[in-house]
Amino acid sequence: MENLEKNFLLAKKQDRRAQKALYEMFSARMLAISNSYTHNLHDAEDILISAFMKCFTKIDECRDWKSFPFWLRKMVVNDSISFIRKNRNILYADIEIADDYSDEDIDERLEELNIEEIFSQMPAGYRLVFNLYVFEEKKHQEIAEMLNISEGTSKSQLSKAKKWLTEFLKTEENEKRDTETLKV
């Protein structure tokens, strides 16, 4: 943490070495966040570079070195969402929300599986709302405003994402069971 404080204060003075140190400290984590939204490494890298450029330009707006990681993360998430809005046409379909899934079942299975594999297969609209709701802890009203959709659509997309995850996990479990049966 001492390096973070020192590099943050120096970066505020436009010290290039400190900026590079901050980049090296946070780039891998921020790239993973951006990639979880775009699911395209090249796009995520572009967003990352843009977010860091913006970060170092506006670093005076971040008052405290302790809040810097959260401030940077917010910038990366917002830039990722802006990118998706500009470059992809994600259709959101309003449907009635169904609750025939168990969050506990999903949580247990997610720990066993590769999250990147799961998200690579999840439809983009589901993934975007799911990320914002679960990982960024945004409320449906905030998600609706960010994505320019209705609150009901946000809830619907989250419900669909959870149903999709449930089906994905069931399919994985069945495939695992079938493979084990063939081995015996």
N, C-alpha and C positions, 0 to 999 in steps of 0.2 A: 504493500500500500504506500510505502514511502516513495517508491519510484513513480507511482501514479500521481501523487501530490506534486512532486518536484517537476515531472514532465508536463503536468497540466498547467502549472504556473508559468513554466517557460514557454509552453505553446501559446499561452495568452499573449506573450510578448513576441509572437511569430518566430520563435526559435525552430528552425527546420529539423534539427536533430531530435528535439523533444516531440515534434509532430510525428516524425518517423517512429519514434519509440512508442507513442500512443497507438499509431497505426499497427505496429507489430504486436502490441499488447492485445488489441481488440479485433483485428481484421478477421481472424479465423471464426470467431464467435459471431461477428456481424454478418459474415458471408453465409454462414449456416442459417441465420435468421432470414436473410434476404432470399436465399435459395428455397427455404421452406414456403415462401409465398410465390415465387416465380416458377419454381421447379425447372429452372434452366440456368445452369452454372454461368454461362456467358452473360446472360441478363443480370444475374445476381452480382457478378463481378463489376459490371458497369454501374449498377446501383450502388455498390459498395464504394467505388471510387468517387462517384458523385456525392454520396453522403459524407464521406470524409472531407472532400473539398468544401462542401457547405459547412461542415462542422468546424473546420479550421478558419473559415471566413467569419463565422458567427460565434466563435468560442467565447467571446465576451458576454454573450447572453446566458451562458452557463456560469452561475455564480460560485459554485462550490465544487471542488475536486471530487468529493464523495458522491455527488449526484451525476458526475460526468458519464459513467457507464449507462445509466438509465436515460439520460438526455440523448446520448449517441444512439442507443437502441431505438428510442422513439423516432429519431430522425431516419434511421434505416427502415423501420416499419412503414413510416409515412411515405418515404420515397418508393418503397416497394409497392405500396398500394397505388400511388400515383402512376407508377410505371404500368401496372396492370390495367388501370383505368384507360390510359392512353393507348396501349398497344394490344389489348385483347378485348374482345367483345364477349363478356361473360353474361350469359342469360340466366336470370333468376326466375324460377317459376314458383308462384305462390301455390301452396298446397296445404291441406289440413294437417296439423301437427299430430303425430302419433307418438306414443310413449311405450312401445312394445320392446324396449331394450333395457338392459341393466348396465348402468354406468360402472358398477363394480366389476362385472364380467369383462367389460372393455378395458378397464384399467389393468386388470390382472394380465390379460393377453398382450396388451401393448408393451408391458415390461419384458415379455419373452421375445417379441419380434423386432425386426429392424424398422424403426419409424420411417426412415427415408424410403424404404421399399413400399411401405403402406401409402405414404403421401405421394409417391410417384404415380400411383394408380388411382388415387382419389380424384374425382372431377374438380376442376379449378374453382368453381363457385363454392362448392362444399368446403374445399381446403382453405379458401380465403376466410370465410366466416368462422370456420372451426379454429383456425389459428388465432384470429382476433379474439374470439370468445374464450378459448381455453388457455392459450399461451400468453396473450396480452391482457387477459382479464377485462375486456371491454364489455359493456352492457349492450343489449340489442339496440337501444336508442342511439348509442354512440356509433355502433357498426353501421346502422342505417344511414346516419349522417355522413360518415366517412365514405361509404360506397354509393351514396345517392340512391338508396333503395328504401322500401318501406320497412318498418320494424317487423311486420308480419313475415316479410320475405326473409329477413335475417333469421328469425326464429325457425322458419321453414327450412332454410338451408342448413342450419345447425341440426335440426331434426333429421334431415336427409343424410347429413354427414354421419350422424350417430348410427342410423340404420345401415348405411353403407358399411361402416366399420364393423357392425355386428355381423353382417353378411360376409364380409371379408374374413373375419375371424372364424366364423362357422366353416367357411370353405377351406381355410387353412387347416383347421382341426380335422375336417373330414379327409383332406389329402394326407395329413400326417398319419391318421389312423389307417387309411388304405395302404400307405407305404409300409407301415409296421406289420399289417396283416400279410402283405406280400412277402416280407422277410421271413415270416414264420412258416 
